[in-house]
Amino acid sequence: MPTDMLIEITNRCNHSCMFCAHRVTRVRESWSYAEIEKNLLRRILKEGYEMGLRRVGLYTIGEMFLCNDVLYHIQNAKEIGYTYIYSDTNGALATKERLASVIESGLDSLKFSINAGKRHTYKIIHGSDDFDKVIENLRACHELKLKLNPKFKIMVSFIATKQTEDEVELLKEIVSPYVDQIVVRPVRAFFQQYDDNFTHMSTETFGGSTKRAKIPCAMVLNRVHVTSEGYLSACCIDFKRDLLLADLKTMSLSDAWLSENAVNFRKRHLEKQVEGTMCFGCSVGKYIPYDPLEI
């Protein structure tokens, strides 16, 4: 059974990070903005808890502070009994008032995604000139941690691209006084597998640092992913909904996890037979035509 659950409470984002497929998929005609329905998510949270899940992340491809019901979702998860509730933000909308409200509602951990160490480079990577604002919001989060909940965990993640590899230590120097953990990862080809028109990014952004996914993929095997429309997906970066396993609006989370579609797909990963799916392109770091999963 899974150990963790990630829920896309909204698919909206206020940034356009150059390594993220959100900037590609959201301009397509088929793209639509969505927030997960409140009662549906409450039911899913209850069913996940009954399955033995105790950790839940309230994010995948969207910005948590763009979700109108984020406080409701945190409070529900805490009331149901989840012992660790975490989320992720780019930090631009994380004002002191909003940060105080999520901490007081029961959030246990917040990760700031800051992918450059200089304002100029940050603007290139994130598509927004918010570096100074984000650092100030991070400082405010640290102050609130000391005041409201000393056990609250603050993290910073840095996805290192070709342009920013030499800024890792600079960012660490800036944020270290305010965080409990800094996670640095080499960029993965997050959207090369989606469309052949974007493979030029492999040289402009990824350079030689691209990290490819391993098969079998751990997130497929031991983590639940719920989209903002209420689907069970195999992947937290299923931007185009090509790895859907079940519709949680019509079946319970437990039934969906143990459904024929889900079991067979996990078996394909264990047997390393993922050719023809989006996962194969992710594993080799380039676009290879594939067929979406059908539910």
C-alpha positions in Angstrom: 0.0 0.0 0.0 1.1 3.6 -0.5 2.9 5.6 2.2 2.2 9.1 1.0 -0.5 11.1 -0.9 0.0 14.2 -3.0 -3.2 16.2 -3.8 -3.4 18.9 -6.5 -5.6 21.3 -4.7 -5.3 23.7 -7.7 -3.6 23.5 -11.1 -3.0 27.2 -11.3 0.4 28.8 -11.0 1.6 32.4 -11.0 5.1 31.6 -12.2 6.4 30.2 -15.6 9.5 28.3 -14.6 11.5 27.5 -17.7 12.0 23.8 -16.7 8.4 23.2 -15.8 5.8 21.8 -18.3 3.1 24.0 -16.7 4.3 26.8 -19.1 3.7 24.5 -22.0 0.5 22.8 -21.2 -1.4 25.8 -19.9 -1.3 27.5 -23.3 -3.1 24.6 -25.0 -6.7 24.9 -26.0 -7.6 21.9 -23.9 -6.1 23.4 -20.7 -8.6 24.5 -18.0 -8.0 25.8 -14.5 -9.4 23.9 -11.7 -9.6 23.5 -7.9 -10.5 20.2 -6.4 -14.0 20.1 -5.1 -14.2 20.5 -1.3 -16.4 17.5 -0.4 -14.7 15.2 -2.8 -11.3 16.0 -1.2 -12.7 15.5 2.3 -13.9 12.0 1.2 -10.6 11.2 -0.4 -8.7 12.3 2.7 -10.9 10.1 4.9 -10.5 7.1 2.6 -6.7 7.6 2.5 -6.5 7.7 6.3 -8.5 4.4 6.4 -5.9 2.9 4.0 -3.2 3.7 6.5 -1.9 7.0 5.0 -0.7 9.5 7.6 1.3 12.0 5.4 -0.4 14.2 2.8 1.0 16.9 0.6 -1.4 19.6 -0.7 0.3 20.4 -4.0 1.6 19.0 -7.3 1.7 21.3 -10.3 -0.1 24.3 -8.9 0.6 27.1 -6.4 -1.0 26.4 -3.0 -1.8 30.1 -2.3 -3.9 30.3 -5.4 -6.3 27.7 -3.9 -9.3 29.5 -2.3 -9.9 26.6 0.0 -6.4 25.8 1.2 -7.2 26.5 4.9 -10.3 24.3 4.7 -8.2 21.4 3.3 -5.4 21.7 5.9 -8.0 21.8 8.7 -9.8 18.8 7.3 -6.6 16.7 7.0 -5.6 17.6 10.6 -9.1 16.8 12.0 -9.1 13.4 10.2 -5.9 12.6 11.9 -3.0 13.1 9.4 0.2 13.4 11.4 2.2 15.3 8.7 0.7 17.8 6.3 3.1 19.6 4.0 3.0 21.8 0.9 5.1 23.7 -1.6 5.1 27.3 -2.8 7.1 29.6 -5.0 6.8 32.1 -2.2 5.6 35.1 -4.2 2.1 35.0 -2.7 3.2 33.8 0.7 2.5 37.0 2.7 2.9 37.1 6.4 -0.8 37.0 6.9 -1.3 33.9 4.6 1.7 32.1 6.2 0.3 32.7 9.7 -3.1 31.3 8.6 -1.7 28.0 7.2 0.6 27.5 10.2 -2.3 28.1 12.6 -4.5 25.8 10.6 -2.2 22.8 11.1 0.4 22.8 8.3 3.5 21.0 9.5 6.0 21.9 6.7 6.4 24.3 3.8 8.9 24.1 1.1 9.9 27.3 -0.8 10.9 26.7 -4.5 13.7 29.1 -5.2 15.7 28.2 -8.2 18.3 30.9 -8.5 20.7 32.8 -6.2 20.5 36.2 -8.0 17.6 38.4 -8.8 18.4 38.6 -12.6 18.8 34.9 -13.0 15.7 34.2 -10.9 13.6 36.4 -13.3 14.9 34.3 -16.2 14.2 31.0 -14.6 10.8 31.8 -12.9 9.5 34.2 -15.5 8.7 36.7 -12.7 10.8 39.4 -10.9 9.9 38.2 -7.4 13.3 37.2 -5.9 13.4 40.0 -3.3 9.8 39.4 -2.4 10.2 35.7 -1.9 13.3 36.1 0.3 11.4 38.6 2.5 8.4 36.2 2.7 10.9 33.4 3.7 12.2 35.6 6.5 8.6 36.3 7.7 7.9 32.6 7.7 10.9 32.0 10.0 9.7 34.7 12.4 6.2 33.1 12.5 7.7 29.6 13.1 9.5 30.9 16.2 6.3 32.6 17.4 3.6 30.1 16.4 5.1 26.7 16.1 8.8 26.0 16.7 8.3 22.5 15.3 7.1 23.9 11.9 9.6 22.8 9.2 10.8 25.3 6.6 12.6 24.0 3.5 14.0 25.5 0.3 14.4 23.5 -2.9 16.7 24.5 -5.7 16.4 22.9 -9.1 19.8 23.6 -10.6 19.8 24.3 -14.4 22.7 25.1 -16.7 22.2 28.8 -15.9 22.1 28.5 -12.1 24.5 25.7 -11.2 27.1 28.2 -9.9 24.5 30.0 -7.7 23.7 27.2 -5.3 26.1 28.3 -2.6 25.0 31.9 -3.0 21.4 30.9 -2.3 22.4 28.7 0.6 24.2 31.7 2.2 21.1 33.9 1.8 18.5 31.4 3.1 20.4 29.3 5.6 19.5 31.5 8.7 15.8 30.9 8.0 15.4 27.3 7.0 15.7 23.8 8.4 16.7 22.1 5.2 17.9 23.0 1.7 17.4 20.5 -1.0 19.4 20.9 -4.3 18.6 18.7 -7.3 19.8 18.7 -10.8 17.1 19.5 -13.3 15.1 16.7 -14.8 13.6 16.9 -18.2 10.2 17.7 -16.8 8.6 18.6 -20.1 10.9 17.3 -22.9 8.8 14.1 -23.0 5.6 16.1 -23.7 6.2 17.7 -27.1 9.0 17.4 -29.6 8.8 21.2 -30.2 10.5 21.8 -26.8 13.5 19.5 -27.1 15.7 22.6 -27.7 15.6 23.1 -24.0 18.0 20.2 -23.5 20.9 22.3 -24.6 19.7 25.8 -23.5 18.6 24.8 -20.0 19.5 21.3 -19.0 23.0 21.1 -20.4 24.8 18.1 -19.2 23.1 18.0 -15.8 19.8 16.4 -16.8 18.8 13.7 -14.4 16.5 11.0 -15.9 13.9 9.1 -14.1 14.6 5.5 -13.0 12.3 2.6 -13.9 10.6 1.3 -11.8 9.7 4.7 -10.5 9.2 4.9 -6.7 6.4 7.5 -7.0 4.3 5.1 -9.1 4.7 2.3 -6.5 4.3 4.0 -3.1 2.6 7.3 -3.6 -1.0 8.4 -4.3 -1.4 11.3 -6.7 -4.8 13.0 -7.0 -5.5 15.6 -9.7 -7.6 18.8 -9.2 -10.3 17.1 -11.3 -10.5 14.2 -9.0 -8.5 11.5 -10.9 -6.0 9.1 -9.5 -2.8 9.6 -11.5 0.4 7.6 -11.6 2.6 10.7 -11.5 2.8 14.1 -9.7 3.8 15.8 -13.0 1.1 14.4 -15.2 0.4 17.8 -16.7 -1.6 16.5 -19.7 -3.5 13.8 -17.8 -1.8 11.0 -19.8 -1.2 8.7 -16.8 -4.7 8.5 -15.3 -5.6 5.3 -13.5 -9.1 5.8 -12.1 -11.9 8.4 -11.6 -12.2 9.0 -7.8 -15.6 10.6 -8.4 -17.0 7.2 -9.2 -15.0 4.9 -6.9 -13.3 4.9 -3.6 -9.5 5.6 -3.2 -8.9 2.0 -2.0 -10.8 0.5 -5.0 -9.0 2.8 -7.4 -5.5 1.9 -6.0 -6.3 -1.8 -6.3 -8.1 -1.5 -9.6 -7.0 -3.5 -12.6 -5.6 -0.4 -14.4 -3.5 0.7 -11.4 -2.2 -2.8 -10.5 -1.3 -3.5 -14.1 0.5 -0.2 -14.5 2.6 -0.8 -11.3 3.4 -4.3 -12.6 4.7 -2.7 -15.9 7.0 -0.6 -13.9 8.2 -3.5 -11.8 8.9 -5.4 -14.9 10.4 -2.4 -16.6 8.0 -2.6 -19.5 6.9 1.1 -19.8 7.5 1.5 -23.6 4.6 3.3 -25.2 3.8 5.4 -22.1 4.9 8.9 -21.1 7.2 7.2 -18.4 9.5 5.9 -21.1 10.3 9.3 -22.4 10.8 10.6 -18.9 13.3 7.7 -18.3 15.4 8.6 -21.4 15.0 12.3 -21.1 13.5 13.1 -24.5 10.2 13.1 -26.4 9.1 9.7 -27.6 5.5 9.4 -29.0 3.2 7.6 -26.6 -0.4 6.8 -26.0 -2.2 8.1 -23.0 -3.6 5.6 -20.5 -7.3 5.1 -20.8 -9.7 4.8 -17.8 
